[in-house]
Amino acid sequence: MTLLALSFVNSALLGFTALAAIPLIIHLINRQRYQRVPWAAMEFLLAAMRKNRRRMQMENLLLLLLRILAVLLFVLGMARPLLDSAVPVGNTSSLSELYVVDRSYSMGYRDGSRSVLFRAREDIKRRVKALGSRDRVGLIFGGGFPEVMYNDAQFCTDEKREELLERVEELDLLYEPLEVAATLQRAAEWVEQQQARGGEGGWQIHLYTDLQRKDWLAGDPDADLDAAGGAGMAPNDVRARLYPDTSVSTALDRVAAVGAHLVLHPIGATKPRNATVTDLSCTKPLLSVDLPTSFQVTVQNHSSDDLAGIEVELTIDGQVQGSRQISLGPGETKKPSFPYVFREAGWVRVTARIRTDGLEEDNVIHGVYQVRKSVSVVVADGTAGREESEGSWIEAVLLAYGSGSGRVRLTPYDAYVIASRHMTSALLDSADVLVLTNVPALSQVQTQMIEEFLEDGGGVLAFVGDQLDPASYSRNAYREGQGWFPFDPANHRRDKEQQLVFNWRITNPDHPTLSYLASDPAAGLGDVAVYGFVPTRTEIPSESVLMELNTQPPTPALIENRFGNGSVLVMNMGAGRADSDFPVSPSYLVFLHETLPYLCAGNTVPHNLSINEPFSLVIPSERYSPRVFLIRPDSTGFGVPLDERPDKKSFGLEVAGQKQPGLYEIRFGEGAGETGEGADAEWFAVNGDPDEGVLAPVSQNELEDVYSDVKLFWAGTEVLDDEASVPPTSSGELWRAIFWAVLALLIGESALARFFGRSRVK
């Protein structure tokens, strides 16, 4: 025996059926708004109308009924009624299914011809096809930022089923990790919203995922990463931006609180074999024409099996430069090297990839590097004219040449040593780095030049020695902390007899200028004997002090300051031998060759980005072009506007964060939007998170041990009473028919009112 069942999608709207009383109220008000006034001439007409009163009353009641019915049907149509037939008596239950899919790129792993994501799509499609028209469905695509496909639950009618299947089929990978807490929180919020709109409870949240350990265990206070084998993995910051106080544990509690069942579908490979290209680096921080360099490709085996015959290939500007074959043991990392010499200056594109691997998405990494013709260093020497000036020590290190008649340059630097009084704006305009050696005093004009140089992204390295005039530096360069100089200097101190000796201690060994010296004791930086130095009269933040002298109390020796877009490094002693044995120490050469590339970095913006990281560029006015295009890795593109900056000398270019890894080209000038011929071009690279290649799934037992306070359901186990399939029903949504009926009623009411009016006139 079967019954007809009527249900509503938006049952909360049924309360608006009270609006059907509005036509009746208007009718009653209209009857009361006239007053009878005796008039002899009208008595004859009223007598005639009394003969047709019954007919007119019936006409008015018919029109009133049509109006009431139109309002009533309109409200019912908005509530979206469903009429189900062939529903077995005693079994009127329906399913409420929310499908959530992990689309992080680890789901692209293939252990055959089909990916993990493909299997997830196929299983969801199978389940959707089996649903009845009274079953409600939701769809969320997970990732760093969960994407809700439908704000309202959808009844699985034939039309809606086809739409759902199309959306599932279009599901593709994202190059970002799955934020489990954010995804579960969004799913719980969605279920709560459906319940607030009058829907029934009993939702099942089906989460299709490869259960990566780093996603489920990292960053959760209840997870023991060391015991689970995931020590050292840091949580992604996406979850912190979405739900700052949420862990996986609290998200699971939220799911349980809304009365939903979380059904996990672990569809990843149980023992994946995967190697990942985790890094691409250059052995030299500054690339220059005609100087040999080398690119290193870091490849790591994330599986517990040996991986043999892995081919590593390097491409520069689209041309394959070579390949290496490596073998990796379980968990092993190797760094094959590719030497190269650039012959032209400009931006270059470098790509490294490996072949024959199950997860293609982590087999490639891109980089964009700037090759300079040379690096211009202006040395403003306050000891110029001396037999052994301090600037000559700097020049000797920077202008190094090989032996023989060829005079082969060994460094990327072009050093120009001038007397400090000859420092001009024109010289600084063409410089990348300014080095000050024992400059006695700085005028306001010189200070302004240096500050403008720093504003434009230049770098300054200052050695202050025995000629320093503290009052001049304090008044013009320091300016109570508002100037470019990082401290208020005191008078120079020196032991003329060189009996009192101090040494340096590195306080920030991770700083780029000191990391190599800190890791290699043979460089001898800590053994340098210091006889003279300039004390500070102001307290300097500890994070700005990179080295200190072992005086009592310790004296800051190398201080960093950021000014404008540039960087400043100040050493509290001279660059010559008067204050220390630094110039004759091996660490002197190392220090300069580590420091100058760091100071040059202020002239460039990052060109190697992560997924969703924006790219910005300052375009000088002479490079302005009315046509600027961004060309994606798939060769599609779009125009990018240039905004004039407040200085009226340059333009800002802003590109939003991209979701697809690869090499992006920015074209300026004529032809920028077509072939690119004749257009000035600049590039940037976007790469995914290499940690997605760490395919280490967490087991069911581990997950249940970590989150023991929450009941987890697993696909394939008969644990849910309401997960049985409902027999297919023939059903339909009635709202279209109802709205057609409303339209027919409105047309009929208008036609009858016109007809009745004419008959009364006659």
Steps between C-alpha positions, in 0.01 A plus 500: 500500500628844411405852597538840343732715713521876476814670631648848470856612435446835674241407758577810707329713232163335555426752774463763230176335383336748737560757227206343316273702733621829349249506208214426746609782731519743207151391393353564845671838530366610163145415612529732799660805344184643335218690678142506377374845400135520390465641147175493313656444160688192624194328644392399152842348421518314833165344436632368171817364663310309766365278227870391417636497858527122532685469171749777600565339837583170335737677259679682785532179703643318197764771447583499872540122495736518201714762673520303824587184307775679303670622820465161666648312202786749470606434861468123449713525187774686692496216759576255213265207568600146401247228421639149545322186390586134547638567849455184710273551799707491819818601317481874434861573599733683262875554483683827569845469343778760498793398280836663582799433272867556579653648186853568623747390236606190695164366377655490152715200593468210256580142589374392159317679221257680731564762764366504855281799410353306207393223737340756731303652212378162381381394846310826556336470157393143581344612827323799347347281229357270770328783691125554486326827425413551869868477598684825567855561378778753567845531345820661637839498330770501767844658495665794666175694457193269492268580209124443552326405177140549624392733779177300537454125506386365163232235452635233270247535221592388150595853398703572813670159485638577154630835622667336800667238282636773271647693793664189644645413159656849471672466841875553460811520718617805695867568566449564870466271804173384651412703807310231690381724784379775266325249273321322785401831659351617171311172460357528854396861434327395180302226676403746772374745238279232345353418839432869568303520175259234614670193359510169682808371682685175443769634268787276397822677400692278258865613492707355215871540581836325486538564878844659481668502841620861469140616442335306782767503769727803455417796720230326702552519877362149545731339246833340592701560183813333633310181575323521166817556304426856395736709711603832358197561282351846543131579443402714206399856589184491289298347783618773736357765268163323467448361850772639730396299807422172327685170502392173342372389841272803543380467141403136561318607815309758296392232251371284784324798662283562192390135503688400184691177439847535345556209262864473392584353160878427507568455129876562487767242431603306810869483404574771242836528324582862437797735455467878514700789359511708818738782405684674218791721602801676356843466657563874460270761648584740216496386138726690264598476135801277419535371858448126551217396728312182578138404564417235759179295484390343828314170457364304796361147521190506721433126483639202687622334179812546289441719194750434222559668165337835577581741217554863607483756219587873502360750250613862459286735290325204344821318397599172666846544653556146616370212707624280782394155612484439873385225733350569841472278802205521738470858626825601324565846352743583219601827334622450142685806369489665156785749423423788266647829371268782394610709204226765505343713773128491574234283662537125445253216555624177654296183534599171662294183470518128561350223289319170565318578822150431634421860601570732208399816687811500724745396227579849377622828650552837333729794572558846359842662547656832407834489320689827538766636272677603821430638849598862549655576841593858590755519784500840669837500678562739787869399506570573133852630454655282766773261394275209603144628479210295631329519162795320340433196720139486376612549138753218524231255605237609248721537191651151496644366172643169398864446416635530148480759229129455442405683821190281553269662752419284804232716664184670373596838646607826342645702790550878479706647786457874550582746775193535722477874429451421129185293558221628271144406413606413145741236631237349728238490223710241315608306811358181650689522831668788684791419734614767749847454648598719797313805371567776760175696471181506297336823392127543464537487120695174513249353745214591269679333207551181700138494617369547145732218390352274769143603415561371148610161634877547522721340764753668730795338682670741741831452686540770768852558623729732690413811290131490592348825624220382737323838499473506119361146478263558792366825354466403132509121460337375823256787575363340817414178318335663197804482270663216312783445754390240760654643820635810672881449496743587778869590463725240345692282749836336427781339689803657329731245656272223375515334839122486543352262242133417439331243280169472319209274582226435242163557663286424193655195329197458270540841336590467127817707543634281784352153452803368311752656741304366798491146358870486410737561795795479259400842365638640824259788557494439875883507513537849353684729742327837544692794650270796430128557461221756527264449796128576480316749718156360427341166576463292185228232459651153532359389164702777330833392653664236281840492677637636827839554661576310821547818703340543840216555435497373137518769231290473180748450215286436187161673495229477235240763417224520240443839344251552221536209258867444576719338763780641715780306670734689732821356647630695799864503383701599196554290187883515530757357739500793745213351705538125444664214313177452305641596154770229520254233617336255257166607647544851352457376144217268599321774692503743206391238247212395725398854595491674162251257336274543803512878466428473125175318574327829579513589130288203395161363597442125556446324169463148642162471668271244659142423406265794578794735569453836319764653275574873503740705295603866483535621141713814439333763285741440211379139484130593499286336235126541431483127421605258773392135490541205736555173314419184698683167467222373272565796263174676585521853633332824596581869529652640819453868595782724617425743785702818536680515835501807729856594399372566143819333373391138484203266463384206708405164351301257715417140407275298729621165631481221242366149561690327219875429528726591213679789331310827454606767252425872522522669160537872445462694177367439152424138422466419869161339459580301187828325424709701742745599227642844561366506856707553812447199729545407862424167665404351833460139614227338711551165676278275709574381852763221473372352828199371305736240357550347845252217444473360851141400577383468858336169588149451637633387837733800531224744414256346746766503773578870447134606476358246744236743634313507167325213324642458150316295239679325216367421154433132445400427863132449588483751782227742394138391529387776268751422226284235335378591155143618450315329213481717188196721483327680216477856614502852376533855612168683469620859519514554123143381453386713793657816360339435162169467684565831680564666164180349359301620802632854466418509129154349564427746783592796280289373210195432722528837672501673161206294377293558815571872483379528142179307574424736787549805279249365250 
